[in-house]
Amino acid sequence: MPLFEVIVTLCLAAAPGTCRDVLLPGHEAATEAACLASLDRAPVAALPEGVIAAGPVCVPVGEALGLDEVAPGILVHRGAIAEADGENGGDMANLGVVIGARSVAVIDTGSARWMGEAIWRAVRARTDLPVSHVILTHMHPDHVFGATVLAEAGAEVVGHEGLARALADRQQNYLESLAARIGAGPFIGTAVAPVDVEVADAVEIDLGGRVLEVRAWPTAHTGTDLTVLDRDSGVLFVGDLVFDKHLPTLDGSLRGWQVVLAELVTIPARAVVPGHGGPVLSWPDGVQDTARYLDLLARDTRAAIDRGERLSGAVGDIAAGERDRWELFDEHNARNATVAFTELEWE
């Protein structure tokens, strides 16, 4: 297990008192001398614009992200069921690590670079194998913004064929919104990682004695949904196609999501890791709560449309019967109803 790592202290040029120690991956070592020697062998990655840097320096290894082993070689981090804020730092989505005989894959990376750094430390504490792939299950910022540090360490970023365009369209809004919620300091160094492998249908990733089946889906929760099945354990990572406890959020197509769930349950998995909650649910029963909510959302929306109600008057009643079954209902249901109404009124 490495005891030392390399960091640079980055401060915002516009606010020099707002700083964060940023991990530079790949320099971990058992001794400080070996850590320092690594700086002579490998160049330091280019720094983002708008910051003032001090360092690099070797320091004791920082805090790793907590991971629980849910099957041999399968580790999961459970994010908080909450909105992003300064207390949780944006740690509000489930993340996964799959360790093969030759390399490691990380599935989703959290809301900010600090989370990617913490994932990197957690992997390094368990294995010296390289992180060969980072798989992003969809475009939402609580799943994608920790990827850059893993890409700097040599990982290929894998995403839906529409992911790069979707992030290009929304990244400025996502970055500004999360920085305001989490705080400018903790968000320093956060950026969008380029997508190296675009999945249009399905691909297999061989980690050495362990094959991941990565599948792209039509528009459902979003227009960029992927699932990842570990063939060896039968654990299926579904991103936000399945929610637990946290109210599902609709940013794609309600009808499409219902169709995808009906097909999703035919996958021969043994357990499922949802995007929120869990972190592990039985299969296929773990889909039922999400499917029930979406079905009521659709029924109530169609009933309101059939009664000739306007969107503004219907939103408060649509799917209200689900209020006591979910956390964050008031934060997200009105938007879900708006998206559903807009889609279904033209059926």
C-alpha positions as CSV (number, residue, x, y, z in Angstrom):
1,M,0.0,0.0,0.0
2,P,1.5,3.4,-1.0
3,L,2.2,5.8,1.9
4,F,3.0,9.0,-0.1
5,E,1.5,10.8,-3.1
6,V,2.0,14.0,-5.0
7,I,-0.2,17.0,-4.7
8,V,-0.2,20.6,-6.0
9,T,-2.0,23.3,-4.2
10,L,-4.3,25.2,-6.6
11,C,-5.8,28.6,-5.7
12,L,-8.3,30.5,-7.7
13,A,-6.6,33.4,-9.4
14,A,-9.7,35.6,-8.8
15,A,-9.8,34.6,-5.1
16,P,-6.3,33.6,-4.0
17,G,-7.5,32.6,-0.6
18,T,-9.7,29.8,-2.1
19,C,-7.5,26.8,-2.5
20,R,-7.4,23.0,-2.6
21,D,-4.7,20.4,-2.6
22,V,-5.2,18.5,-5.9
23,L,-3.9,14.9,-6.3
24,L,-1.6,14.1,-9.3
25,P,-2.1,10.4,-9.9
26,G,0.7,8.0,-10.7
27,H,3.3,9.1,-8.3
28,E,2.3,7.0,-5.3
29,A,5.2,5.3,-3.4
30,A,6.0,3.5,-0.2
31,T,8.6,6.2,0.8
32,E,8.9,9.9,0.4
33,A,12.2,9.5,-1.4
34,A,10.6,7.2,-4.0
35,C,7.7,9.6,-4.4
36,L,10.1,12.5,-5.1
37,A,12.1,10.4,-7.5
38,S,8.9,9.7,-9.5
39,L,8.6,13.5,-10.2
40,D,11.9,13.3,-12.1
41,R,10.6,10.4,-14.2
42,A,7.2,11.6,-15.2
43,P,5.9,15.1,-16.2
44,V,3.3,16.8,-14.1
45,A,-0.1,17.2,-15.9
46,A,-1.0,20.6,-17.3
47,L,-2.9,22.7,-14.8
48,P,-6.3,24.2,-15.5
49,E,-6.8,27.8,-16.4
50,G,-7.6,30.4,-13.8
51,V,-5.6,29.0,-11.0
52,I,-2.3,29.7,-9.2
53,A,-0.3,26.6,-8.3
54,A,2.2,25.8,-5.6
55,G,4.1,22.5,-5.7
56,P,4.2,19.7,-6.6
57,V,5.2,18.1,-3.3
58,C,5.1,14.7,-1.8
59,V,2.8,14.2,1.2
60,P,1.2,11.3,3.1
61,V,-1.6,9.7,1.2
62,G,-4.9,11.4,1.7
63,E,-8.4,10.1,2.5
64,A,-9.8,7.3,0.2
65,L,-13.4,6.9,-0.7
66,G,-15.2,4.2,1.3
67,L,-15.9,1.1,-0.7
68,D,-17.8,-2.1,0.3
69,E,-17.2,-5.4,-1.4
70,V,-20.5,-6.7,-2.6
71,A,-19.1,-9.7,-4.5
72,P,-15.6,-11.0,-5.1
73,G,-13.7,-8.2,-6.8
74,I,-16.8,-5.9,-7.0
75,L,-16.7,-2.8,-4.7
76,V,-19.4,-0.2,-4.4
77,H,-19.6,3.2,-2.8
78,R,-23.1,4.4,-1.7
79,G,-23.7,8.1,-2.1
80,A,-25.9,10.1,0.2
81,I,-29.6,10.5,-0.7
82,A,-29.5,14.2,-0.8
83,E,-29.0,17.3,-3.0
84,A,-25.4,18.4,-3.5
85,D,-24.2,20.8,-0.8
86,G,-21.1,21.9,1.1
87,E,-21.5,19.2,3.7
88,N,-21.6,16.2,1.3
89,G,-19.4,17.8,-1.3
90,G,-21.5,16.3,-4.1
91,D,-21.1,12.7,-2.8
92,M,-24.6,11.6,-3.7
93,A,-24.4,8.8,-6.3
94,N,-23.4,5.2,-6.2
95,L,-20.0,4.4,-7.7
96,G,-18.4,1.0,-8.5
97,V,-15.0,-0.6,-8.9
98,V,-14.4,-4.0,-10.7
99,I,-11.0,-5.6,-10.2
100,G,-9.9,-8.1,-12.8
101,A,-6.6,-10.1,-13.1
102,R,-5.0,-7.6,-15.5
103,S,-6.7,-4.2,-14.8
104,V,-9.5,-2.3,-13.0
105,A,-12.6,-0.6,-14.2
106,V,-14.4,2.3,-12.4
107,I,-18.1,2.8,-12.9
108,D,-19.2,6.4,-12.4
109,T,-17.0,8.9,-10.6
110,G,-19.0,11.4,-8.6
111,S,-19.7,15.2,-8.8
112,A,-16.2,16.6,-8.5
113,R,-12.5,15.9,-9.0
114,W,-12.0,15.3,-5.3
115,M,-14.2,12.2,-5.6
116,G,-12.1,10.9,-8.5
117,E,-9.0,11.4,-6.4
118,A,-10.7,9.5,-3.5
119,I,-11.6,6.7,-5.8
120,W,-8.1,6.5,-7.1
121,R,-6.7,6.2,-3.5
122,A,-9.3,3.5,-2.7
123,V,-8.2,1.5,-5.7
124,R,-4.5,2.0,-5.0
125,A,-5.1,0.8,-1.4
126,R,-6.4,-2.5,-2.7
127,T,-4.3,-3.3,-5.9
128,D,-1.4,-2.1,-8.0
129,L,-3.2,-3.0,-11.2
130,P,-3.8,-0.1,-13.6
131,V,-7.2,1.5,-13.9
132,S,-7.8,0.8,-17.6
133,H,-11.4,2.0,-18.0
134,V,-13.8,4.6,-16.5
135,I,-17.4,3.8,-17.5
136,L,-19.9,6.6,-17.2
137,T,-23.5,5.4,-17.1
138,H,-25.0,8.7,-18.2
139,M,-24.5,12.4,-18.4
140,H,-25.7,13.7,-15.1
141,P,-23.0,15.6,-13.1
142,D,-23.2,13.5,-10.0
143,H,-21.8,10.6,-12.0
144,V,-19.2,12.1,-14.4
145,F,-17.1,14.9,-12.9
146,G,-14.5,12.8,-11.0
147,A,-13.3,11.1,-14.2
148,T,-10.5,13.5,-15.2
149,V,-8.1,12.3,-12.5
150,L,-8.5,8.7,-13.6
151,A,-8.1,9.7,-17.3
152,E,-4.8,11.4,-16.3
153,A,-3.7,8.1,-14.8
154,G,-4.2,6.4,-18.2
155,A,-7.8,5.1,-18.1
156,E,-10.0,5.2,-21.2
157,V,-13.3,7.0,-20.6
158,V,-16.2,4.9,-21.9
159,G,-19.7,6.4,-22.5
160,H,-22.8,6.3,-24.6
161,E,-22.3,7.6,-28.2
162,G,-24.3,10.7,-27.2
163,L,-22.5,11.5,-24.0
164,A,-19.8,13.8,-25.4
165,R,-22.4,16.0,-27.2
166,A,-24.7,16.0,-24.2
167,L,-21.9,17.1,-21.8
168,A,-20.7,19.7,-24.3
169,D,-24.2,21.2,-24.3
170,R,-24.7,21.2,-20.6
171,Q,-21.2,21.3,-19.0
172,Q,-21.1,25.1,-18.3
173,N,-24.5,25.0,-16.5
174,Y,-23.5,21.8,-14.6
175,L,-20.1,23.2,-13.6
176,E,-21.5,26.6,-12.4
177,S,-24.4,25.0,-10.6
178,L,-22.3,22.4,-8.7
179,A,-19.6,25.0,-7.8
180,A,-22.4,27.1,-6.2
181,R,-23.8,24.2,-4.3
182,I,-20.6,22.5,-3.2
183,G,-18.4,25.6,-2.8
184,A,-15.7,27.0,-5.1
185,G,-12.9,25.5,-3.0
186,P,-13.9,21.9,-3.0
187,F,-14.7,22.2,-6.7
188,I,-11.3,23.4,-7.8
189,G,-9.8,21.2,-10.6
190,T,-13.2,19.8,-11.7
191,A,-13.7,19.5,-15.5
192,V,-15.3,17.3,-18.1
193,A,-13.2,14.3,-19.3
194,P,-13.1,13.6,-23.0
195,V,-14.9,10.4,-24.0
196,D,-12.5,7.9,-25.6
197,V,-14.8,5.0,-26.4
198,E,-18.3,5.8,-27.6
199,V,-20.8,3.0,-27.3
200,A,-23.6,2.9,-29.9
201,D,-24.8,-0.7,-29.1
202,A,-22.7,-2.9,-26.9
203,V,-19.0,-3.5,-26.2
204,E,-17.1,-6.0,-24.0
205,I,-14.3,-4.9,-21.8
206,D,-11.9,-7.7,-20.7
207,L,-10.1,-6.9,-17.4
208,G,-8.3,-10.2,-17.4
209,G,-10.4,-13.2,-16.5
210,R,-13.3,-10.8,-16.0
211,V,-15.5,-9.5,-18.8
212,L,-17.8,-6.5,-18.5
213,E,-20.7,-6.2,-20.9
214,V,-21.4,-2.5,-21.6
215,R,-24.7,-1.8,-23.3
216,A,-26.2,1.5,-24.6
217,W,-29.9,2.0,-24.3
218,P,-32.4,4.2,-26.2
219,T,-33.6,7.4,-24.5
220,A,-34.9,6.6,-21.1
221,H,-33.8,8.3,-17.8
222,T,-31.6,10.4,-20.1
223,G,-30.5,10.1,-23.8
224,T,-27.1,8.7,-22.7
225,D,-27.9,5.6,-20.5
226,L,-25.5,2.7,-20.2
227,T,-25.5,-0.5,-18.2
228,V,-22.6,-2.6,-17.2
229,L,-22.9,-6.4,-16.4
230,D,-20.0,-8.2,-14.7
231,R,-20.4,-11.5,-16.4
232,D,-18.4,-13.3,-13.7
233,S,-20.5,-12.2,-10.6
234,G,-23.8,-11.4,-12.3
235,V,-23.7,-7.9,-10.7
236,L,-25.4,-5.4,-13.0
237,F,-24.7,-1.7,-12.7
238,V,-27.6,0.3,-14.1
239,G,-26.8,3.9,-13.3
240,D,-30.0,5.9,-12.8
241,L,-32.2,3.5,-14.8
242,V,-33.1,2.2,-11.4
243,F,-33.5,4.2,-8.2
244,D,-33.9,3.1,-4.6
245,K,-35.3,5.4,-1.9
246,H,-34.3,8.5,-3.9
247,L,-37.2,9.6,-6.2
248,P,-36.5,8.7,-9.8
249,T,-35.7,11.8,-11.9
250,L,-36.8,12.1,-15.5
251,D,-34.6,13.8,-18.0
252,G,-35.3,11.8,-21.1
253,S,-38.5,9.9,-22.2
254,L,-41.1,8.5,-19.8
255,R,-42.4,6.0,-22.4
256,G,-38.8,5.2,-23.4
257,W,-37.8,4.5,-19.8
258,Q,-40.8,2.2,-19.3
259,V,-39.8,0.2,-22.4
260,V,-36.2,0.0,-21.3
261,L,-37.1,-1.3,-17.9
262,A,-39.3,-4.0,-19.5
263,E,-36.3,-5.2,-21.5
264,L,-33.8,-4.6,-18.7
265,V,-35.3,-7.2,-16.5
266,T,-34.6,-9.9,-19.1
267,I,-30.9,-9.5,-18.5
268,P,-29.6,-12.7,-16.6
269,A,-28.2,-10.8,-13.6
270,R,-28.0,-11.9,-10.0
271,A,-28.0,-8.5,-8.3
272,V,-28.3,-4.8,-9.3
273,V,-26.5,-1.7,-8.2
274,P,-28.8,1.3,-8.7
275,G,-27.6,4.8,-9.2
276,H,-28.9,5.9,-5.8
277,G,-29.8,4.0,-2.7
278,G,-29.2,0.3,-2.2
279,P,-26.3,-0.1,-2.9
280,V,-27.3,-3.6,-3.9
281,L,-30.8,-4.8,-4.7
282,S,-32.2,-8.2,-5.6
283,W,-32.8,-8.9,-9.3
284,P,-35.2,-8.4,-11.0
285,D,-37.3,-7.3,-8.0
286,G,-35.1,-4.3,-7.5
287,V,-36.7,-2.7,-10.5
288,Q,-40.2,-2.8,-9.2
289,D,-40.3,0.5,-7.2
290,T,-38.9,2.5,-10.1
291,A,-41.3,0.9,-12.5
292,R,-44.3,1.5,-10.2
293,Y,-43.5,5.2,-9.9
294,L,-43.1,5.6,-13.6
295,D,-46.4,3.8,-14.3
296,L,-48.3,6.1,-11.9
297,L,-46.5,9.1,-13.3
298,A,-47.8,8.1,-16.8
299,R,-51.3,7.2,-15.6
300,D,-51.8,10.4,-13.7
301,T,-50.4,12.5,-16.5
302,R,-52.7,10.9,-19.1
303,A,-55.7,11.3,-16.8
304,A,-54.9,15.0,-16.4
305,I,-54.6,15.5,-20.1
306,D,-57.8,13.6,-20.8
307,R,-59.6,15.9,-18.3
308,G,-58.3,18.9,-20.2
309,E,-56.2,20.2,-17.4
310,R,-53.4,22.7,-18.0
311,L,-49.9,21.7,-17.0
312,S,-49.7,24.4,-14.2
313,G,-52.8,23.0,-12.6
314,A,-51.9,19.3,-12.9
315,V,-48.3,19.2,-11.7
316,G,-49.2,19.2,-8.0
317,D,-51.4,16.1,-8.3
318,I,-49.5,14.0,-10.7
319,A,-47.9,11.0,-8.9
320,A,-48.9,12.4,-5.6
321,G,-49.7,8.9,-4.4
322,E,-46.0,8.1,-4.3
323,R,-45.0,11.0,-2.0
324,D,-44.6,8.8,1.1
325,R,-42.6,6.1,-0.7
326,W,-39.6,8.3,-1.7
327,E,-37.1,10.7,-0.3
328,L,-36.6,14.0,-2.2
329,F,-40.1,13.8,-3.6
330,D,-40.8,17.5,-3.3
331,E,-37.4,18.4,-4.9
332,H,-38.0,16.4,-8.1
333,N,-41.6,15.3,-8.7
334,A,-42.9,18.5,-10.1
335,R,-40.2,18.5,-12.8
336,N,-40.9,14.9,-13.6
337,A,-44.5,15.7,-14.0
338,T,-43.6,18.6,-16.3
339,V,-41.4,16.5,-18.5
340,A,-44.1,13.7,-18.6
341,F,-46.9,16.1,-19.4
342,T,-44.9,17.7,-22.2
343,E,-44.2,14.3,-23.7
344,L,-47.6,12.7,-23.3
345,E,-49.8,15.6,-24.4
346,W,-48.9,14.9,-28.0
347,E,-49.6,11.2,-28.0
